[in-house]
Amino acid sequence: MFEDLSFGKLLIILLVVMVLFGSKKIPDLAQGLGKGIREFKKALKDVDEEIKTPASTPDKKPDDKEA
């Protein structure tokens, strides 16, 4: 998919991004992207841990009607 991306094409993409968003917005976009990736990885880790831990069975409560 990305085999055809040369340095020139990447440079053009970078210039288009700079024109569209401006140089002041790019650090904010990168920070938001990094934060999103961190949260996604944390969620994946939490789900993985939840799957690996055995499910605890609820404690049986004595029935009040058996007295």
C-alpha positions as CSV (number, residue, x, y, z in Angstrom):
1,M,0.0,0.0,0.0
2,F,2.7,2.4,0.9
3,E,5.4,0.9,-1.3
4,D,5.0,3.7,-3.9
5,L,5.5,6.6,-1.5
6,S,8.8,8.3,-2.3
7,F,10.5,11.1,-0.4
8,G,9.1,13.6,-3.0
9,K,5.5,12.4,-2.5
10,L,5.9,12.6,1.3
11,L,7.3,16.1,1.0
12,I,4.3,17.2,-1.1
13,I,1.9,15.7,1.4
14,L,3.6,17.5,4.2
15,L,3.4,20.8,2.3
16,V,-0.3,20.3,1.7
17,V,-0.9,19.6,5.4
18,M,1.0,22.7,6.3
19,V,-1.1,24.8,3.9
20,L,-4.4,23.4,5.0
21,F,-3.8,23.5,8.8
22,G,-1.1,26.1,9.2
23,S,2.1,25.7,11.2
24,K,0.4,26.6,14.5
25,K,-2.2,23.9,14.4
26,I,0.1,21.0,13.5
27,P,1.6,20.6,17.0
28,D,-1.9,20.5,18.5
29,L,-3.0,17.9,15.9
30,A,0.1,15.8,16.7
31,Q,-0.5,16.0,20.4
32,G,-4.2,15.0,20.0
33,L,-3.2,12.1,17.8
34,G,-0.6,10.9,20.3
35,K,-3.1,11.1,23.1
36,G,-5.6,9.2,21.1
37,I,-3.1,6.5,20.3
38,R,-2.1,6.2,24.0
39,E,-5.7,5.9,25.1
40,F,-6.4,3.3,22.4
41,K,-3.4,1.2,23.5
42,K,-4.5,1.5,27.2
43,A,-8.0,0.3,26.3
44,L,-6.6,-2.7,24.3
45,K,-4.4,-3.6,27.3
46,D,-7.4,-3.4,29.7
47,V,-9.6,-5.5,27.4
48,D,-6.7,-8.1,27.1
49,E,-6.3,-8.3,30.9
50,E,-10.0,-8.6,31.4
51,I,-10.1,-11.5,28.9
52,K,-7.2,-13.3,30.5
53,T,-8.4,-13.1,34.1
54,P,-11.0,-15.7,35.0
55,A,-14.5,-14.5,35.5
56,S,-15.4,-14.5,39.2
57,T,-18.6,-16.3,40.0
58,P,-21.1,-14.4,42.1
59,D,-21.4,-15.6,45.7
60,K,-24.5,-17.6,46.3
61,K,-26.9,-15.8,48.6
62,P,-29.0,-18.0,50.9
63,D,-32.7,-17.9,50.0
64,D,-34.8,-16.4,52.7
65,K,-37.7,-18.8,51.9
66,E,-35.8,-21.9,53.0
67,A,-36.2,-21.2,56.8
